[in-house]
């Protein structure tokens, strides 16, 4: 159930793969105007979200929040081989390559 027709229309786009909002810079398409607007901001070099711990800046709040884990002791991703801990899952995945014979 939806409170108004515009929300229902937005929801239907998820099922139809309709993406009417197309980025003029990279041609990526979006079903939702707010996601599209957020994406457009990434093409600008504006980075208004500044880390209070270091000199880094970010274009969106979520990326700043993820970055802030680097400055904390929160490291929930543990290597099952050597017990080293990481703040990001992607860092653990990169680390695991050291324990494998894979040469990507």
Long-range contacts (C-beta under 8 A, 24 or more apart in sequence): none
